[in-house]
Amino acid sequence: MTYRRLNTRYHEMSGYTRNVLPAARAVRPHSTPDDSGAFCFADARYQSRSSGVVLGKSESCMAVERLAAEATRPCVCCRGGLERCDVCQGRGRSEDRDTCDYCLGLGYASCNFCGGSGLVGYDAIPPELRVGAAVERIREASRQLDAMMRRPATPSPGGELQQGLDEDGRTLLALNRVAATIEDSLHLLQAEKQSQARGNQDLSRAIRFGLKRAAECILQMRTVMKNMAVSALRLARQSKHRTKDREIAVKRAAFYVSLLKRPELLTGTGFERALLSVAIERLRKASASPASGQDRSKEKP
């Protein structure tokens, strides 16, 4: 089921697709670099697309506002990049009380139209604004990731196990939106780079920055999943023997532990990021090259 839906999503949507985050939490572009490690395009070719353009005051404001409007347009088929899981009908488990392996027992899965980002697809954005919108979305996703990583990620104490488990689930969904946003944006930027006769250093730097943050996002998702496994196990131990709640908690804990043992955390689930995983692995191999490490040590994102 997972691979069927994954393939269907990519074949149904041509060009640059998939994006995330509810409108209230969507990308809010900024016109200058900040402490997120973001970047601006200096190339004249991208002056009309980027938020780092040098224009007259009124023209600059209009350009930034238009880019912001396009970059934050929400997906028309969901709210926040999520939809009710159609495998378990939102219950989070099957009839035999096994945790739904598609939605991880959360009852929600990534929207098939936007891929989980909650944002309109790039094919709906004017061509001249797509590169700038992709950069802004990566920047905002990076800021959101930083905010989530600053929160304490520890299992909840005994009396609050279910509440902590639910909170971790919401955090996992939020991280999924970040990963989906970055994946969509990288897909567009990589295609743009390949279409150019010569390599563009700004695009290359933006792509590497996005991949780095995506890898950190997936690592954070693994940390949250560990906490969920611990909380589910503690909840099972607290429940009375031979009860429905205990059986569900035991199976859920076992499922989360099995996910942590997989080479790729979310393989075979509705939150799998196959293309992103491949891209991250390529970045790791490229970074391992001594020559490439010397060249990139001088770069500033």
N, C-alpha and C positions, 0 to 999 in steps of 0.2 A: 504493500500500500504506500509506503513512504516513497519508494523510488518512482512509483507510477505517478504520484502527485508532483514529485519534484520534476520529473521529465515533462509532465503536462504543462506545468507553469512556464518552463523555458520554451517549449514549442509553441504555446499559445501566444506568447508575447514576443514579438520580433523587435529587433533594435535594442535600445537601452531601456531596460525595465527594472522594476523593483525598487522600493524605497520605504521609510518608516516614521514612527512617532506621531502621537496625537497632535492635532493642530495646536493645542495649548502648550505642548512641550516641543514643538517642531523647531526647525532651524531659524535662528535669528542672526542673519549675517552682520558682520562688523566690517568697517572699511579699513582697519589697520591691523597689523599683526599684534598678538597679545601673548600672554604667558602660556597659552596652550601649545605653543610651538608651531603655530600656523604660518602661513606663507602667503605672499601676494605674487601675482604675475607681473613681471616687468616688461615682458615681450610686447611690442606694439600691436602684434596680431591679436592679443587678448585684452587690449585696453578697454574695449567696449563691453567685455564679458566679465571682467574681474572687478572685485570690490576695491582693488588697490589702484584704480585708475587715477590719472591726474587730469581732471577736467575743471571747467569753470564751476563755481560753487553751486549754482542752480542745476547745471547739467549733472554734476557729481551726485547731488542729492537724489535727483530723479533716477539716475542709473542704479544707485544703491537700493532705493525703494522698489524699483522694478525687479531687481535681482532678488531682493528679500521676498517679494510677493510670489515670484515663481518658485523659489527654493522652499517655501513653506506651504505650498498648496497641498492640502491633505488628499489622501486616497479617497476615491468616490465610493469604494465598496466596503469600507470598514472604519472602525474608530481605533486609532492607536496601533494599527498594524495587526490586529488580532481578530479572530472570528471563532465562534464556538466549534470545538472539535467535532467533526462529523463522524469520527470513528467510534467515539464513546458517547456521542450526543451530549457532551459537556459534563458528564458524570465524573470523569477522571479515572474510571475503572471499568472493567468488563463485568459481565453478569456473574462470573465466577470469582469476583473480587480481586482479580489481578490488576495492577496499575496499568493504565493505558500507555503503551510504549510510544504512541505517536505524540501525545500532548504532555507526557511526563507526569500524568496525574493531575495536571493543572486545569483541565477542562477547556483550555483555549489553545489554539494553534496559529501559526503565521497565516495572514491573509494570502490567499492564492493569487490575488491580483497584484498586490504591491510587494509580495514576498516577505512582509513583516515590518516594513519601514513605516507604514502609515502615511507615506507621502506619494504624491502623484508620480507616475513614471516619467522618465526623461524624454520619452517620445512625445509627451504632451507639453513639453517646454520648448519655446522657440530655439532653433538650432544655435543662434548666436549667444544664447545665455546658458547653454547646457554645461559648458566647462566651468564657468563661474559658479553656477549653482552646485555642481558636484564638489568643488573646493569648499564652498561655504557649508555644505552639509557635513563634510568630513570634519571641518573645524568645530562645528556645533556638537557633533557626535563625540569628538574628543573631549570637549568641555563637560559633557554629560557623563562620560566615562570617568573623568577625574573626580567629579562630584560623588559618584557612586563608590569609587575606590577609597574615598576618604571616610566613608561610613564604616563603623565597626562591623566586622563579619565574623561573629562568634555564635555558636549554638545558644539558644535561649535556655534559661533555667527551667527546672522541673515544672513549675506551675504554669508556664507560658509556652509549652512546647508546640501546641497546635497553632497558637498565634504566631510564634516564630517561624513555623513551617510555612504558614500562609504568606508571611512577609518575605521569606526567602523566595517563594514562588513568584511573587510580584517583582522582586529584584531580578530574578532570572529572565522574566519576560521583558523587563526594561533593558537588560543587557542584550537580549536578542534583537530588540529594535535598533540598538546602537550598531550591532554587528551587521544587520541587514542594510542599514543606511550606508555604512562604509563599503560593504560588498557591492552595492548598486553603483556607488560613486566610482569605485575603482574600476568596475567593468566599463564604465563610460570613458574614464581617463585613459585606460589601457588601449581601448579601441581608437581613441583620438591620437594617441602617441604612435600607434602602428600605421595610421593613415598619413603620417607626415613623412616627407622624403628624408629628412634628417631628424635625429633625436632632439627633443626639447628638454633642456635641463630642468626647467620649472615643473614640467609634467612628471619627469622622473622623480624629482624630489617629493612632489605631492603624493605620488604613488607609493613611494617607500615609507613616507610618513603615515599614510593610511594603513598600510600593511602592518606597520609596527604597532599602531594603536589597536588594530583588529586582533593581533596576536595577544596583546595585553587583555583585551576584552574577553577572549576565549579562556584565558588563564583565570580571569576573575569569575567566569561562569563555572569553572571547575571548582573553585573555592566555595562558591555558593552551594554547588551540588554536594560537596562534602558535608557542609553544615546540614543540608536537608537529610542526608543519609543518617547522620548522627541523631538529629531530632526525631526522625521516624523510628529509629531503633529504641530510643529512650521512651517514646510514646507507646511503643509496643510493650515494653517492660512494665510500664505503669498500668496498662490496661488489664482487666480481669481475664483470667484464662478462659479459653474456649468461648470467646465472644466475637461478634462480628467486627467490632472496632479493632480488636487485637490482631485478628487475621489480616485485615486490610493494612494495618500499620507494619506488620511483619513482612508482608509481600512488597510493600512500598519501599521499605528499607533495603530489602534484598535487590530490588530493581535499581535503586540509586547506586548501590555499591557496584552492581554489574556495569553501569554506565561509566563509572570511574576507572574500570579496568580496560575499557576500550581505548585503542590508540588515538582515535578521534572521539572526543567526549560525546557528541550528539549524533554519531553515525546511526542511521536506521530510525531516526525520530523525525518529527515534523519540524524540528529546528536545525536540521543538518545544513551546514554551509560547505558543500562540496567544493565549489569553485574557490571560495575564500581559503579553504584549507590547502588546496593545491598551490594557490598564489603565495601563501605564507611560507610553504615549504620551499618554493623556488627562491624566495627572498633569503631564507636561511642559508641555502646553498651558495647564493651569490655573495652573501655577507661573509661567508667562510673563506672566500678567495682573498689572499693577501693583497693583490693589486687593487681589488675593488675596495678593500678596507682603507687603503691609503688615500684613494681618491675621495671617498665619502667622508673621511675624517675632517675635511676642510669645509664641508657643506653645512649650511645652517638652514633648518626647515622654515 
